[in-house]
């Protein structure tokens, strides 16, 4: 069971400042969550098959279609710097 000291310790670890009113609310909320988890753990699931997907929806994929593209020189007009026919970007890793 979670008590006020546990909530205060957790708030300190998280570098949170919480009021006395909030402490009581967090104690109640955390204890309710633990009770819910305990209730789920005590359920009899013997004989049920594991379920990896709860619905039968399938992501519809479309075929790739080749369409018109912009010309390279047209695209490079949108950059401030280009090098060797490509966008020049800042180095992020030394």
VOFI-777274 format. One line per 2 residues: for each residue x, y, z of C-alpha. Coordinates in Angstrom, 2 decimals. Each point is the difference from the previous one (the first is absolute). Example, Ala and Ser with C-alpha at 12.3 -4.5 7.8 and 13.67 -1.06 7.14 Angstrom:
# VOFI-777274
12.30,-4.50,7.80 | 1.37,3.44,-0.66
This chain:
# VOFI-777274
0.00,0.00,0.00 | 1.31,3.44,-0.94
0.17,2.64,2.73 | 0.84,3.71,0.17
3.71,-0.65,0.58 | 0.17,-2.15,-3.16
-1.60,2.77,-2.04 | 2.32,2.63,1.48
3.03,-2.19,-0.72 | -1.16,-0.57,-3.58
-0.64,3.73,-0.48 | 3.49,0.77,1.28
1.55,-2.54,-2.38 | -1.94,1.57,-2.87
0.94,3.50,1.15 | -3.68,0.96,0.35
-1.46,2.36,2.54 | -3.49,-1.06,0.99
-2.48,1.39,2.52 | -1.52,-1.89,2.94
-3.28,-0.15,-1.90 | 1.74,-1.61,-2.97
1.80,-2.50,2.23 | -3.30,-1.36,1.28
-1.37,-0.21,-3.53 | 3.12,-1.86,-1.22
-0.18,-2.43,2.92 | -3.61,-0.85,-0.93
0.73,-0.23,-3.74 | 3.08,-2.19,0.41
-1.78,-2.33,2.43 | -2.91,-0.30,-2.46
2.43,-0.89,-2.80 | 1.67,-2.64,2.13
-3.39,-1.46,0.98 | -1.01,-0.15,-3.67
3.26,-1.75,-0.93 | -0.50,-2.49,2.85
-3.53,-0.67,-1.25 | 1.30,-0.69,-3.49
2.71,-2.30,1.35 | -2.58,-2.05,1.92
-2.20,-0.65,-3.07 | -0.29,-3.61,-1.15
1.25,-0.09,-3.59 | 0.47,-3.76,-0.23
-1.11,-1.29,-3.40 | 0.22,3.33,-1.83
2.22,0.30,-3.04 | 2.53,2.87,0.06
-1.12,2.93,-2.12 | 2.53,2.14,-1.79
-2.52,2.14,-1.85 | -3.39,0.88,1.45
-1.69,0.77,-3.31 | 0.08,-1.42,-3.49
0.98,3.23,-1.74 | 2.79,-0.23,-2.51
1.93,3.04,-1.17 | -0.88,0.40,-3.64
3.10,0.54,-2.09 | -0.12,1.58,-3.40
2.19,-0.81,-2.94 | 2.88,2.38,-0.61
-0.63,2.05,-3.08 | 2.75,1.91,-1.73
-1.11,3.54,-0.71 | 1.52,3.15,-1.30
2.89,1.47,1.97 | 1.54,3.42,0.12
3.23,0.52,-1.87 | 3.13,0.04,2.15
0.91,3.61,-0.86 | -3.56,1.09,0.84
0.23,-1.61,3.42 | 3.45,1.40,0.72
-1.34,3.53,-0.50 | -1.67,-0.42,3.42
3.24,-0.36,1.94 | 2.51,2.58,1.12
2.95,-2.35,-0.52 | 0.57,-2.93,-2.31
3.03,-2.11,-0.70 | 0.61,-2.53,-2.77
-3.63,0.28,-1.10 | -1.46,-0.78,3.45
-1.21,1.96,3.03 | 2.89,0.98,2.25
-0.86,-0.36,3.68 | 1.88,0.69,3.20
2.04,-2.79,1.49 | -1.66,-1.28,3.17
2.58,-2.58,1.04 | 3.74,0.61,0.17
